[in-house]
Amino acid sequence: MPASARGFSAHTLKFLRGLKRHNRREWFNAHRDEYETHVREPMTAIVGRLAADFRSFAPELVASPKISMYRIYRDTRFSENKAPYKTHVAAVFPTRGLAKHEGAGLYFHVSHENVWIGGGMYAPQPAQLQAVREHIAGNIQQLRAIVESPPFGRRITLEGEKLKRVPRGFPRDHDAAEYLKFRSFIAGAEFPAELAASPRLYATILSVFRAVIPLSRFLNVPLVGRV
């Protein structure tokens, strides 16, 4: 059975550990076949499986290798860290009708240190953030029902950069005060790196994604309407 059909493996984690230690073009070029076989191909296969499964519970999401998969190459133009490669493999699943990094969607990554699965909205533009805050202020009970549901309480946490005070334009004692302080809305769970090589990985991705998609939809309502 080809590696891509099995998903990630111990070889994936070994490659990512090696890349962390030898983050140089010479090393990567010498191990490019390992990257293709044990990193890129398994991720492509998982994205393809998700494209099929999303039809049943998240048809508004885009899942395609070209759009979803992040390049392994780092953009070092404005960074003091000139290491040329990322040491994790990641994919994002944006909402149709929005740009890749606009609005809320789902995401997961695999590194030699951990597996992170979740989604939400990262660093929205000011106008979008204001629209989301107004939506939260008017629908706080709906948001609480999502983030206080059993899937969240068991293993998923809502986090993200927050203001110290309630933003201007909202009462300081608003029922949604703590949620209005968020500048990013990130919900997910971290797992040991060994999950990447386990047969349980795909089922775990689906389970977390099913739990997080209601939050993604809620955050997108003021941007794209009901989904």
URFENGI-V467696 format. One record per residue. N is the residue number from 1. PHI is phi in whole degrees, 0 to 359 (none if undefined). D_CENTER is the distance of its C-alpha to the mean C-alpha in Angstrom with 2 decimals. Layout:
# URFENGI-V467696
n: (N N)
phi: (PHI PHI)
d_center: (D_CENTER D_CENTER)
This chain:
# URFENGI-V467696
n: (1 2 3 4 5 6 7 8 9 10 11 12 13 14 15 16 17 18 19 20 21 22 23 24 25 26 27 28 29 30 31 32 33 34 35 36 37 38 39 40 41 42 43 44 45 46 47 48 49 50 51 52 53 54 55 56 57 58 59 60 61 62 63 64 65 66 67 68 69 70 71 72 73 74 75 76 77 78 79 80 81 82 83 84 85 86 87 88 89 90 91 92 93 94 95 96 97 98 99 100 101 102 103 104 105 106 107 108 109 110 111 112 113 114 115 116 117 118 119 120 121 122 123 124 125 126 127 128 129 130 131 132 133 134 135 136 137 138 139 140 141 142 143 144 145 146 147 148 149 150 151 152 153 154 155 156 157 158 159 160 161 162 163 164 165 166 167 168 169 170 171 172 173 174 175 176 177 178 179 180 181 182 183 184 185 186 187 188 189 190 191 192 193 194 195 196 197 198 199 200 201 202 203 204 205 206 207 208 209 210 211 212 213 214 215 216 217 218 219 220 221 222 223 224 225 226 227)
phi: (none 295 302 298 286 275 89 291 210 300 296 299 295 297 297 293 295 297 294 297 282 232 279 222 297 298 293 297 298 288 243 299 298 295 300 298 284 254 237 292 295 299 295 302 295 294 300 296 296 295 303 287 287 300 302 271 223 210 294 282 269 263 225 211 306 296 268 280 278 277 292 285 277 276 270 260 301 243 240 288 278 262 301 281 234 286 255 220 241 218 215 237 232 280 269 302 93 240 295 307 248 249 69 254 200 242 198 208 218 234 227 285 257 195 241 239 228 173 171 127 230 252 46 294 296 308 295 292 298 297 297 294 297 295 295 297 301 270 220 296 294 295 296 298 298 285 280 255 289 307 301 290 297 286 210 252 240 263 216 142 300 229 284 281 235 298 297 304 101 237 300 295 259 300 302 261 309 294 283 291 285 295 255 224 236 242 234 181 218 256 230 299 302 298 300 302 265 264 296 277 303 296 297 292 302 299 298 292 300 297 285 271 301 299 293 303 297 301 294 277 307 289 261 232 83 297 243)
d_center: (28.61 26.48 23.56 21.11 22.44 21.95 18.37 17.65 20.63 22.38 23.10 19.43 19.34 22.80 21.88 18.97 21.42 24.03 21.97 21.30 25.10 26.21 23.90 26.57 27.14 30.13 28.30 25.40 27.98 29.96 27.02 25.48 26.51 24.60 21.42 22.00 23.01 20.76 17.46 17.32 19.18 17.34 13.92 15.83 17.24 14.12 12.80 16.36 16.51 13.51 15.31 18.27 16.84 14.97 18.54 19.50 16.93 14.62 16.89 15.70 12.48 12.96 12.44 14.64 14.84 16.19 13.53 10.29 11.13 11.27 14.81 15.96 18.22 17.72 19.21 21.88 24.03 23.39 22.46 25.01 23.09 24.37 22.82 22.10 19.18 15.71 16.00 12.71 11.41 7.95 7.02 5.58 7.59 9.46 12.46 15.84 18.12 15.75 15.00 11.84 10.75 12.72 12.28 9.51 7.23 4.67 2.08 4.39 7.13 10.82 13.41 16.99 16.28 13.46 10.72 7.61 6.04 5.00 4.33 7.27 9.10 9.37 13.04 14.61 18.09 20.98 22.21 18.95 18.48 22.10 21.72 18.89 21.08 24.05 22.29 21.36 24.96 26.43 24.32 23.71 24.92 22.40 19.50 21.16 21.59 17.85 16.83 20.07 19.85 20.37 16.88 15.68 18.88 18.77 15.57 12.83 13.32 12.79 12.88 12.74 15.62 18.68 22.16 25.13 26.92 26.38 26.00 29.19 30.26 29.29 31.69 31.00 31.73 29.51 28.20 24.63 25.32 22.65 19.86 21.47 21.08 17.30 16.34 12.56 11.21 8.32 8.66 7.92 10.15 11.20 13.57 16.30 15.96 18.62 16.42 15.32 19.01 19.66 20.45 18.38 14.99 14.60 16.03 13.74 10.58 12.62 13.80 10.68 9.40 13.01 13.07 10.18 11.25 14.39 12.80 10.94 14.41 16.26 14.68 15.31 18.91 20.55 18.98 19.62 21.75 21.48 19.10)
